Amino acid sequence: MPSLFIPPDHFRELRHEEIFADPSRPLEVDLGCGDGTFVAGMAAQFPERDFLGVERMLGRVEKTMRKIERGQLSNARIMRLETAYTVAWLLPRTSVTRLHLLCPDPWPKKKHAARRMVNQDEFLDGLTRILIPGGEFLLKTDDAPYFEDALASFATREHQFTRLEWAEDEFFYPKTDFEKGWLNIGRSINRARWRYDAH
Ligand SMILES: C[S@@+](CC[C@H](N)C(=O)[O-])C[C@H]1O[C@@H](n2cnc3c(N)ncnc32)[C@H](O)[C@@H]1O
């Protein structure tokens, strides 16, 4: 199975088995996976789960492919595509056990705040489409306004999502390249985790 996943059709919902052969295995998705450190680290640690990275920058897609291939990780793949479209339209419904959004682009200017994924109803509706009941959305960001926006957005959806505790080192969760970079220059990382309750 090639490490690069190219959808057979970009204009219809994918079937789970088109991405990974066995739909009974848990599927985790890393949105904007950068150089693939997280995807490759998780896939090596959890061979019983499948991992799909989504990234638009070609150089980063190629780095992720190299990590997957060097590690001979048959449970990891990378797709070069736009994340919002992927969540809203492409991923199969009720298929994802955990969706990770790690150090997303912060869009710091006020006039660009609407571009933050967590501010978009289409993204939040997409989460409810693709997550399995009990599935989780996990967010890490160094950017305080982004984090506040996420808390505010999910607060309006308490009927669908429950915020869960997430203590540091509660479970295996490798630091991403951007996270390490921010920590090295003394910035702190906010993290939050929500469970989709499917109401
Ligand atoms: C700040 S970096 C974080 C990368 C990685 N998650 C990490 O923490 O090291 C954000 C990543 O998301 C990708 N990205 C941003 N917007 C995207 C979009 N709409 N579709 C796909 N990838 C996107 C960027 O190319 C970049 O690699």
The ligand as an SDF file (V2000), in Angstrom:
LIG
                    3D

 27 29  0  0  0  0  0  0  0  0999 V2000
    1.6580   25.5030   12.0250 C   0  0  0  0  0  0  0  0  0  0  0  0
    1.8280   24.0870   11.0280 S   0  0  0  0  0  0  0  0  0  0  0  0
    1.6850   22.7300   12.2020 C   0  0  0  0  0  0  0  0  0  0  0  0
    2.1680   21.4230   11.6330 C   0  0  0  0  0  0  0  0  0  0  0  0
    2.0780   20.2330   12.5770 C   0  0  0  0  0  0  0  0  0  0  0  0
    0.7020   19.9570   12.9590 N   0  0  0  0  0  0  0  0  0  0  0  0
    2.9110   20.4960   13.8020 C   0  0  0  0  0  0  0  0  0  0  0  0
    2.3080   20.7830   14.8620 O   0  0  0  0  0  0  0  0  0  0  0  0
    4.1470   20.4140   13.7230 O   0  0  0  0  0  0  0  0  0  0  0  0
    0.2580   24.0180   10.2110 C   0  0  0  0  0  0  0  0  0  0  0  0
    0.2510   23.0160    9.0910 C   0  0  0  0  0  0  0  0  0  0  0  0
   -1.0440   22.9400    8.5430 O   0  0  0  0  0  0  0  0  0  0  0  0
   -0.9510   22.9810    7.1300 C   0  0  0  0  0  0  0  0  0  0  0  0
   -2.1940   23.5970    6.6900 N   0  0  0  0  0  0  0  0  0  0  0  0
   -2.6530   24.8210    7.0000 C   0  0  0  0  0  0  0  0  0  0  0  0
   -3.8480   25.0430    6.4390 N   0  0  0  0  0  0  0  0  0  0  0  0
   -4.1440   23.9230    5.7380 C   0  0  0  0  0  0  0  0  0  0  0  0
   -5.2320   23.5500    4.9450 C   0  0  0  0  0  0  0  0  0  0  0  0
   -6.2660   24.3630    4.7830 N   0  0  0  0  0  0  0  0  0  0  0  0
   -5.2130   22.3300    4.3700 N   0  0  0  0  0  0  0  0  0  0  0  0
   -4.1610   21.4890    4.5580 C   0  0  0  0  0  0  0  0  0  0  0  0
   -3.0970   21.7860    5.3030 N   0  0  0  0  0  0  0  0  0  0  0  0
   -3.0770   23.0010    5.8910 C   0  0  0  0  0  0  0  0  0  0  0  0
    0.2620   23.8310    6.8440 C   0  0  0  0  0  0  0  0  0  0  0  0
    0.7900   23.5810    5.5620 O   0  0  0  0  0  0  0  0  0  0  0  0
    1.2040   23.3990    7.9610 C   0  0  0  0  0  0  0  0  0  0  0  0
    1.9750   22.2850    7.6070 O   0  0  0  0  0  0  0  0  0  0  0  0
  1  2  1  0
  2  3  1  0
  2 10  1  0
  3  4  1  0
  4  5  1  0
  5  6  1  0
  5  7  1  0
  7  8  2  0
  7  9  1  0
 10 11  1  0
 11 12  1  0
 11 26  1  0
 12 13  1  0
 13 14  1  0
 13 24  1  0
 14 15  1  0
 14 23  1  0
 15 16  2  0
 16 17  1  0
 17 18  1  0
 17 23  2  0
 18 19  1  0
 18 20  2  0
 20 21  1  0
 21 22  2  0
 22 23  1  0
 24 25  1  0
 24 26  1  0
 26 27  1  0
M  CHG  2   2   1   9  -1
M  END
$$$$
